[in-house]
Every structure is written in C-alpha cells, then in structure tokens.
Amino acid sequence: MRLAEMFPSKFVRPEDVDTPVTVTIESIEQQDISGDGSLDFRWLMRVKELPKPVLLYYTLAKNIEAVLESNDIEEWTYRKIVLYQDRYVLNHGVLSPAIRAREYIPEPVSKKTRRKAS
C-alpha cells in the first residue's frame, strides 16, 4: 500500500501528476479548506480531467500566467495546460516535489487521420 492511499488528500498532490497530465481549466475559486470552520481560505483550480482540485500556490499561479501569457485568471478558463511533477523544488530549505505547468502543444494531425476525417 502506498502512503497516498493510507493518507488520502482532498487536493491533487505532486505524485498524482508524476506522469504529465494535460488538463482543461474549469475554474479558479477561493475556498475555505480548513474543514473545521477556522477559515483558511486558499485558491483552488478545478480541472476537467482530475477529480480533485489543485491548490493554486503563488509559484504555480505565476507559472500558469507565463504559460498562458495572461495575468487575468478569467482568461484561463477552458484553456489547456500540462501539469507535471517537479521533484527538485527548494521549500524552506528542503528539496520536495511540487506541481508545475507547461504549455500544451497539440499533436500534429497525420495525413492518414486527415483522410479518415474527410
């Protein structure tokens, strides 16, 4: 049994994207994640392809801003990006994995595929 199975998370973890995943952004929203009413508001990104939301930390948000070339989060909706695990992020002096984003590049359509579609 893996630790992630023993201790499930309400949010996407870096190990959930150890193989890069192409996702479509559905929404960006602020939500209380405390679960006990202590009001711990965080930004969450919901994506069509994953069942859990992604915690949108500043670094990931800036990363997505650069990938999508827009600092307006309303323009991010329905755009595709690739989420992947960066294993070597320095976090408070400790190397730990983190979620990062890169540009989605659609695969070119082959001549065979074009002929079938016609």
C-alpha positions as CSV (number, residue, x, y, z in Angstrom):
1,M,0.0,0.0,0.0
2,R,1.3,3.5,-0.9
3,L,1.3,6.3,1.6
4,A,-1.0,8.3,-0.6
5,E,-3.6,5.5,-0.2
6,M,-3.1,5.5,3.6
7,F,-3.5,9.3,3.9
8,P,-5.7,10.5,1.0
9,S,-5.7,14.2,0.2
10,K,-8.7,16.4,-0.9
11,F,-6.3,18.0,-3.4
12,V,-4.1,17.0,-6.3
13,R,-0.6,16.1,-5.0
14,P,2.6,16.2,-7.0
15,E,2.7,12.4,-7.1
16,D,-0.7,12.5,-8.8
17,V,1.0,14.1,-11.8
18,D,4.3,12.1,-11.8
19,T,3.3,11.3,-15.4
20,P,2.4,14.7,-17.0
21,V,-1.3,15.2,-17.4
22,T,-3.0,17.5,-20.0
23,V,-5.8,19.4,-18.2
24,T,-8.5,21.9,-19.1
25,I,-9.0,24.6,-16.6
26,E,-12.7,24.8,-15.5
27,S,-12.5,27.4,-12.7
28,I,-10.4,29.3,-10.2
29,E,-12.0,30.0,-6.9
30,Q,-11.2,30.8,-3.3
31,Q,-12.5,28.4,-0.8
32,D,-12.2,27.7,3.0
33,I,-10.1,24.5,3.2
34,S,-9.9,24.2,7.0
35,G,-12.8,21.8,7.4
36,D,-13.3,23.0,11.0
37,G,-14.6,26.5,10.4
38,S,-11.3,28.2,11.3
39,L,-11.4,30.0,7.9
40,D,-8.3,29.0,6.0
41,F,-9.1,30.5,2.5
42,R,-7.0,29.2,-0.4
43,W,-7.1,29.5,-4.2
44,L,-8.2,26.3,-5.9
45,M,-8.0,25.4,-9.6
46,R,-10.6,22.9,-10.8
47,V,-9.7,21.0,-13.9
48,K,-11.9,18.7,-16.1
49,E,-9.6,15.7,-16.2
50,L,-8.8,15.3,-12.5
51,P,-11.4,14.5,-9.7
52,K,-9.7,16.7,-7.1
53,P,-8.9,20.4,-7.2
54,V,-5.3,21.7,-7.4
55,L,-4.1,24.1,-4.6
56,L,-3.0,27.2,-6.5
57,Y,0.0,28.5,-4.7
58,Y,1.7,31.7,-5.9
59,T,4.5,30.0,-7.7
60,L,2.2,27.7,-9.7
61,A,-0.1,30.6,-10.5
62,K,2.9,32.6,-11.8
63,N,4.0,29.6,-13.7
64,I,0.5,29.3,-15.4
65,E,0.4,33.0,-16.0
66,A,3.6,32.7,-18.0
67,V,2.5,29.5,-19.9
68,L,-0.9,31.1,-20.9
69,E,0.6,34.6,-21.3
70,S,-2.2,36.2,-19.3
71,N,-2.4,37.5,-15.8
72,D,-6.2,37.6,-15.9
73,I,-7.4,34.3,-14.3
74,E,-10.8,34.7,-16.1
75,E,-8.9,34.2,-19.4
76,W,-7.5,30.9,-18.1
77,T,-10.9,29.2,-18.1
78,Y,-11.2,26.4,-20.8
79,R,-7.6,26.7,-21.7
80,K,-5.3,23.6,-21.7
81,I,-2.1,23.2,-19.9
82,V,0.1,20.3,-18.9
83,L,0.6,19.6,-15.1
84,Y,3.7,17.7,-14.1
85,Q,5.7,16.9,-11.0
86,D,8.9,18.9,-10.4
87,R,10.9,16.7,-8.0
88,Y,13.5,19.2,-7.0
89,V,11.9,22.3,-5.5
90,L,13.6,24.0,-2.6
91,N,10.9,24.5,0.1
92,H,12.0,26.1,3.4
93,G,15.5,24.6,2.9
94,V,14.3,21.1,2.0
95,L,14.0,19.6,-1.5
96,S,10.5,18.4,-2.1
97,P,8.2,17.7,-5.1
98,A,5.8,20.3,-6.4
99,I,3.2,20.7,-9.2
100,R,4.3,22.8,-12.2
101,A,2.7,23.7,-15.5
102,R,3.9,23.8,-19.0
103,E,2.4,24.7,-22.4
104,Y,0.0,22.3,-24.0
105,I,1.1,21.5,-27.5
106,P,-1.4,19.5,-29.5
107,E,-0.1,16.6,-31.5
108,P,0.0,17.3,-35.2
109,V,-2.7,15.6,-37.3
110,S,-1.2,13.0,-39.6
111,K,-2.2,12.7,-43.3
112,K,-3.9,9.3,-42.5
113,T,-6.1,11.0,-39.8
114,R,-7.0,13.8,-42.2
115,R,-8.1,11.4,-44.9
116,K,-10.3,9.5,-42.5
117,A,-12.0,12.7,-41.3
118,S,-12.8,13.7,-44.9
